[in-house]
Amino acid sequence: MAFIVRWARSLRHWKISTLADFARVSVSTVERVERAEKVSNEALDRIALALGYEMGAFHAPRIPLDPDQAAEEVADTLGNLEQVAVAPMKTHRAVREAMSCQAFLVHRPEVPDTYDQDIANLVEWLDFASFSLAEEFRDHAGEMPVRRQLYTDILDCVIKMERRGLTVLVGVMYAPQPKLPNWKVAILSISPKLTDPGAVKRSQVFVDRRNIVLQNMSFGDIGSIIRGA
């Protein structure tokens, strides 16, 4: 449990004091937890909730697993994860690389429902740009001006989301499929600045490869990402 707390905190680029503030516990309490020293269940619940876990996650009794079951659970959880480099979606290049993909996944952990329309607007812009830039719909004579304007419109949408308190990261995952060796997926990670202030410094996320199987996806699908450092 001490390792999990340190690991989850480091993934968010949080100082001990930041976790203590969000969990409404003292800095010394977090330090004791990370040293594997005993603290109250109430404090453990507050820390668990601040890190995105359920109440009881750090102290509730569990049915012990035999070694084979434990190994299988670890392999199932970690064996399908792949690191994907991400960066803030702030440049035409970032948008261009995302639009070169055949599909995208949107991850929005802890983002309140009040931002649903903002995220829907970004998805609509990406869908529209993908449609407009498809080979059969291109106006080759004016291709570059059209592209630049679309990229600018998408970045304007991202800027509005940032002003409303969101961080938008983007990366590209190479995910070859049967008969489609060049298949790529754009990874969009969206998080609230208030509860995830370290997101802007994040350079990687971990993606479950099972979420990008072609038969389960279409452009605009929403999938799950386990956030990384």
Secondary structure, DSSP 8 states (H G I E B T S, - for coil): -HHHHHHHHHHTT--HHHHHHHHTS-HHHHHHHHTT----HHHHHHHHHHTT--TTTTTS------HHHHHHHHHHHHTTEEEEEEEES-SHHHHHHHHTSSEEEEE-TT--GGGHHHHHHHHHHHHHHHHHTSGGG--GGGHHHHHHHHHHHHHHHHHHHHHTTEEEEEEEEE--BTTBTT-EEEEEEEEETTT-TTGGG--EEEEEGGGG-GGG--TT----EEE--
